[in-house]
């Protein structure tokens, strides 16, 4: 692990699960969308992360391995957290730099993550300039970003 990447979860005032991502002790991204969290870890070119729950911390491979899912599940508090982490595990398998032709969202999640991460953390940036309309898409996606605030 190049950096200690830590993922925690919490609920907002409406009960939505927020993925809260840290590098060491520094908070770098919090969002309701697990694909953006996965894209951020992808952009940092990390091969593992620590999931921290109220009970324990456990290190997992990134992308997540199917055989690790039962261990991860044992750390979750409720079904909403399970849904978030199920999505995260799925999105951790994506190659955000070279998405499948039918995937119209992976590039956007990657660009949003890179936009919000500090430049010093990004090792895998998009290969092309932002598409037309990205600023509008970013404003829309920022409704679901809890940190950093813009």
Number of C-alpha atoms within 10 A of each C-alpha: 11 10 15 15 23 22 22 16 22 15 13 11 7 6 9 13 21 23 26 19 26 19 18 11 10 10 16 19 24 25 23 22 18 24 25 28 26 27 29 29 30 27 22 23 18 18 16 19 23 20 19 16 16 10 8 9 14 13 16 17 14 18 21 19 13 9 8 13 14 9 11 19 15 9 18 18 13 9 10 14 20 17 13 19 20 16 15 21 22 16 21 24 15 17 15 26 18 12 13 11 6 7 10 10 11 21 19 21 22 25 23 23 27 24 14 19 19 11 11 7 16 18 14 17 18 16 8 7 8 12 10 8 8 14 12 10 13 15 13 11 17 17 11 14 22 16 15 13 10 8
